[in-house]
Amino acid sequence: MESTERFAGRTAIITGAGIGGLGAAYADALASGGASVVVADIRGPQAEATAEGISAAGGKAMAQEVDVTDEASVDAMVQRTIDRFGRIDILINNAAVMFRFLDEPRTAFWELPLAEFELVQRVNVTGSWLCAKAVFGPMKRQGGGKIVNVSSNMALGTDLMWPAQMAAYTTSKAGVIGLTRALAGEAGPHGVTVNAVAPGVTNTETVGEHIDPDRMETLAQSQALRRQAWPDDIVGTVMFLCSPDSDFMTGQVLCVDGGFVTH
Ligand SMILES: NC(=O)c1ccc[n+]([C@@H]2O[C@H](COP(=O)([O-])OP(=O)(O)OC[C@H]3O[C@@H](n4cnc5c(N)ncnc54)[C@H](O)[C@@H]3O)[C@@H](O)[C@H]2O)c1
């Protein structure tokens, strides 16, 4: 039987783990498995709320306000993690902005402001690289580590209509896949795995604020598994990528979207 403490002695940083999103669910699951977790988010109070919930349930958590696009801020997060917990074993690059992806009606690429396109790349791609760069030194010194990047099924589909009018977001999530493959090749010889998860549309607070329930149900009916997704539907795959069970895979993307197919 699997131990409930499969992350005992491990320290994990989860970016974008403010309360109400997928990152908070990953932090909860890692802490339940015995990990010390750093709940990092640009929204400090939301990070505090996630960390307080974990501590109240008996887990080990520290909140950290961070802007993943700012190298000094990311380095400070890593240093504080080492100071507090002494090591870093797991990084989940979950922080992201979705912006136009979540706006209804969405915006065509020829109307998208340059600043917005660039901001989405900066948070979703550059931010993931900066965090990976910052944790790599400690992981290498420890002899290994696990980096999990968060992509999206939008970057994988062959259907050209599903990612329509989501140019900035879809491009960034494809960039995350390229980043995953590039880092995996370089980090592998040092015992660090780099994999990605590509969720489909999932009920989180952010999604709930921007996509109405009817549209969520329509999307669910486009999946082989015809029900809406919730954070718990994604957590198991991410925990697999964080755990020793995935120690011999790297550079891979696991899509968790209920078998999304557009008609
Ligand atoms: N929910 C979905 O339908 C879905 C589908 C596919 C992929 N994803 C991906 O899963 C992840 C989580 O999505 P979510 O639905 O929980 O959204 P969310 O908005 O709750 O989570 C994103 C978090 O990132 C934080 N963030 C934004 N910019 C930041 C920065 N510069 N520095 C640090 N933190 C920053 C936000 O404050 C937020 O808490 C994202 O990477 C998203 O792209 C979500």
The ligand as a Gaussian input file, in Angstrom:
#p B3LYP/6-31G(d) Opt

LIG

0 1
 N       -7.931000      26.336000     -14.839000
 C       -7.808000      25.928000     -16.087000
 O       -8.782000      25.750000     -16.817000
 C       -6.438000      25.658000     -16.654000
 C       -6.321000      24.886000     -17.826000
 C       -5.053000      24.636000     -18.333000
 C       -3.935000      25.137000     -17.707000
 N       -4.100000      25.892000     -16.561000
 C       -2.904000      26.422000     -15.936000
 O       -2.901000      26.035000     -14.574000
 C       -2.291000      27.063000     -13.798000
 C       -3.216000      27.515000     -12.678000
 O       -4.431000      27.962000     -13.229000
 P       -5.652000      28.439000     -12.287000
 O       -6.897000      28.197000     -13.045000
 O       -5.478000      27.860000     -10.935000
 O       -5.429000      30.004000     -12.281000
 P       -5.109000      31.037000     -11.106000
 O       -5.322000      32.379000     -11.708000
 O       -5.849000      30.684000      -9.871000
 O       -3.578000      30.768000     -10.821000
 C       -2.523000      31.521000     -11.316000
 C       -1.808000      32.164000     -10.162000
 O       -0.610000      32.772000     -10.635000
 C       -0.412000      33.952000      -9.905000
 N        0.462000      34.851000     -10.653000
 C        0.183000      35.584000     -11.745000
 N        1.230000      36.311000     -12.118000
 C        2.235000      36.025000     -11.238000
 C        3.578000      36.457000     -11.101000
 N        4.111000      37.359000     -11.944000
 N        4.315000      35.959000     -10.091000
 C        3.780000      35.057000      -9.227000
 N        2.512000      34.611000      -9.293000
 C        1.745000      35.095000     -10.302000
 C       -1.811000      34.520000      -9.715000
 O       -1.853000      35.460000      -8.658000
 C       -2.617000      33.258000      -9.461000
 O       -2.735000      32.975000      -8.076000
 C       -1.888000      28.146000     -14.778000
 O       -0.561000      27.918000     -15.228000
 C       -2.848000      27.931000     -15.919000
 O       -2.364000      28.456000     -17.133000
 C       -5.302000      26.153000     -16.029000

